[in-house]
Amino acid sequence: MKKLVLNFFKVAGLVSAVAFTSCSTDDPKSIGQEQADVITNLEAGILNGTLQESYSLESGVQYQLTGQFIIDANAVLNIPAGTKIIAENGGTDVYIATLKGGTININGTESSPVIMSSVNAQPGDWGGLTLCGDATTTAGIDATAEVGGFTYGGSNDSDSSGIIKYLQISGTGAQINSESQYNGVSFYAVGSGTYVDNVAIINGSDDGVEFFGGTVSVSNLYLENLDDDAIDWTEGWNGSVDRAYISNTISGFSTVFEGDKDNGNPSFNNITAISTVGGTALQFKKESGGTITNLSLSGYDVDLDMKDGGATSNVVFEDGYSPVALASDEAMAESGDYFYGLNTSVVPTVDVDDFAWVDTDVSLESNVLQGAVTGDITLDASISYILNSSYIVQDGGKLTIPAGTKITARDGGTGVYIAVLKGGQIDIQGTEENPVVMASVNAEPGDWGGLTICGDASTTAGEDATAEIGGFIYGGTNDADNSGSIKNLVIKGTGAQINSESQYNGVSLYAVGSETVIENIAVINGADDGIEFFGGTVSATNLYFDNNDDDSVDWTEGWNGTVTNAYISHTREGFSTVFEGDKDNNNPKFVNITAISTVGGTALQFKKQSGGTITNLYLSGYDVNIDMKDDGPLANVIIDGEAATTTDAYNDGTQVDISTWSWINASL
């Protein structure tokens, strides 16, 4: 991607260079005279007025757009490669429009694109480009456009309004009224005979492209920093977008997609959208929808929003992605409230380098972590990283995080987490002197997701089970599976709410195998569990848990590893338990466990048939020490060689000495 700022030279003296025909201001000009003036202006490098015949611009001339330039019915404007059109900062009075029956041919090339921009390319400087066609629209035949009041719509779905190739357009989106603005490019009932390929729209104060009915398709869109929707459609548009790269780095934008009104089922193939500022990705109003293939979203707080409660079945993901209802309950999800996640790929489906022809000075900072790790990636401890979105280590990938690395997680809820997929590895190389820290700025419970690792060990959920977190696949037959090493990690502010039943944990271990190393881990201020084991055989040593709102150590699905040396502190009311074991009892082991509460609560809770073997237990300050939640046998819980009782104080063990655990105090 070239990082250039367009430096437009002012066009001086053009008006004075034009030889106008003298006429009285009291006498209206004839149509012929008006057209002669338009042509004279064009020859002098000025676009203004209505073109009623065919005309070709010259690539060696830099043109100035000084007002409305309209290509009338039956007229043709040819714009060769390398042409630059500089729009005055005239707001709604400055735009280019092709009327129904007119033709515009923009013939840029990769090496010489056509440029349309205001001098400073600031959002709202001028209108933009509007095309009106004769294709069908639910607005009817000869409808009136909100832009310019132009007439559009008919019955010729194969209508052609011309060609647009390699066009970069910047600074558009002038405000028409309180309800409407110009878009970068507006397609009104434009037909499938129109060719649109390689269009870049940058710094617009409204949409990038908007389709008002019609059948036109576009390919290779680059959309950057638009204050409303990147791709918007309504009135039954049923064309397609093939390959789009969308970048959002300015707070306050709206959406990647906004579909409205009737569903003409447009299709979208290979769409990559990246946000560094959260926001909503896909929004569908009323009954709108579409078919989407190969979608990659990264950095959005809300992936799918059925704004008016339209059926999610209207939105079809051909590659098997599906909405994950993450509203507060099923009823909210069904009513069309936000879906906070989609099982989409974080691997970009479109490479930004394919748009090297676009001149832009915007780039994603190298300290932003989001997307996919597909090879070997090693972070730099000297860089302060921002975890902006999901950051997912793929099968075969490896993420190495050296000692002293600090990762600040954006307060983005469920959209912000680190995950290692089955077959991937993470190597956190913290030391006691220089631990690795992952935390939100304020370290408040629920600010972000947490760390999730998926392995290939056995679990009672079976092989290739689906995790409640991220919908990731986990579980297999390799109990000695190795997902990497985690040493000296401090993690704060985790536990974002997934739905009414589920939250992220500080660390979630799905079928992680015994060759994975976990030692010296602190989870502080989490809105759910500190660590949870979903099956697997992994063991952990030296764990510190402080003020986690649910269980400090949770396990299910037959986990049978060992926890050695754990210190749990509860000083905030409303937490749940020290331990929560659930489902089948595969007899995990716990050695040297200290848990101290200043606010009561329950210590060890076992559900269904769960249990374990505990050696050297010290409990203090809990209202209930042992809770067999579903009346499972106390014999399943062996403490210091004997079956558990509900009456023992369990305060005779030797406390875990954390006086030397200075690493637990590390912060961002």
Secondary structure as UniProt FT lines:
FT   HELIX           14..17
FT   TURN            25..26
FT   HELIX           31..43
FT   TURN            44..45
FT   STRAND          46..51
FT   STRAND          55..56
FT   TURN            59..60
FT   STRAND          62..71
FT   TURN            73..74
FT   STRAND          76..80
FT   TURN            81..82
FT   STRAND          84..87
FT   TURN            92..93
FT   STRAND          95..98
FT   TURN            100..101
FT   STRAND          103..107
FT   STRAND          114..118
FT   TURN            123..124
FT   STRAND          129..132
FT   TURN            138..139
FT   TURN            141..142
FT   STRAND          143..144
FT   TURN            146..149
FT   STRAND          151..152
FT   TURN            157..158
FT   STRAND          162..170
FT   STRAND          185..188
FT   TURN            192..193
FT   STRAND          195..204
FT   STRAND          209..212
FT   STRAND          218..226
FT   STRAND          231..234
FT   TURN            235..236
FT   STRAND          240..248
FT   TURN            251..252
FT   STRAND          257..259
FT   STRAND          267..275
FT   STRAND          280..284
FT   TURN            286..287
FT   STRAND          290..298
FT   STRAND          302..306
FT   TURN            307..308
FT   HELIX           312..314
FT   STRAND          315..317
FT   TURN            318..319
FT   STRAND          323..324
FT   HELIX           330..334
FT   TURN            335..336
FT   STRAND          341..342
FT   HELIX           352..355
FT   TURN            356..357
FT   TURN            366..367
FT   STRAND          368..373
FT   STRAND          376..378
FT   TURN            381..382
FT   STRAND          384..393
FT   TURN            395..396
FT   STRAND          398..402
FT   TURN            403..404
FT   STRAND          406..409
FT   TURN            414..415
FT   STRAND          417..420
FT   TURN            422..423
FT   STRAND          425..429
FT   STRAND          436..440
FT   TURN            445..446
FT   STRAND          451..454
FT   TURN            460..461
FT   TURN            463..464
FT   STRAND          465..466
FT   TURN            468..471
FT   STRAND          473..474
FT   TURN            479..480
FT   STRAND          484..492
FT   STRAND          507..510
FT   TURN            514..515
FT   STRAND          517..524
FT   STRAND          531..534
FT   STRAND          540..546
FT   STRAND          553..556
FT   TURN            557..558
FT   STRAND          562..570
FT   TURN            573..574
FT   STRAND          579..581
FT   STRAND          589..597
FT   STRAND          602..606
FT   TURN            608..609
FT   STRAND          612..620
FT   STRAND          624..628
FT   TURN            629..630
FT   HELIX           634..636
FT   STRAND          637..639
FT   TURN            640..641
FT   STRAND          642..643
FT   TURN            659..660
FT   HELIX           662..665
//
